[in-house]
Amino acid sequence: MADAADVRRLALALPHTVEIDSAGFDFRVGDKGFVWSYPERRPGKPRVIRTDIAVLYVGDEAEKQALLLGEPALFFTTPAYDGLPLVMVRLAAVAVDRLAELVTDAWRMRVPDRLLAGPGDDPARGARS
């Protein structure tokens, strides 16, 4: 099963990825976040950064709902993310290979076209640069 170190390794292997200083992990491409630690908020308590849970960009509401309904043991959401194309994934419940697909898909949806120089910059089309 996966952990925060796997998220970091997978995200940083993708072209043009930058890690933002945070209490957990926070990765961006072209100033757009694609995976970060879940900032859990509970009423009346300080926010807690959960490095055992990753927030992933999924592109649209249809994809979000497909993940939530198809694999509820793996994915979840909270009211704070209503209307946003984001899901949370329980890292201890996801295989590293599956996490690699999820992180790569999130990166692909967020990377600006101007940063893709060619086939080598898109992990789906070939080797990473």
Buried (B, 14 or more C-beta within 10 A) or exposed (E): EBBBEBBBBBBEBBBBBEEEEEEBBBBBBBEBBBBBBBBBEEEEEEEEBBBBBBBBBBBEEEBBEBBBEEBEEBBBBEEEBEEEBBBBBBBEBBEBEBBBBBBBBBBBBBBEEEEBEEEEBBBEEEEEE
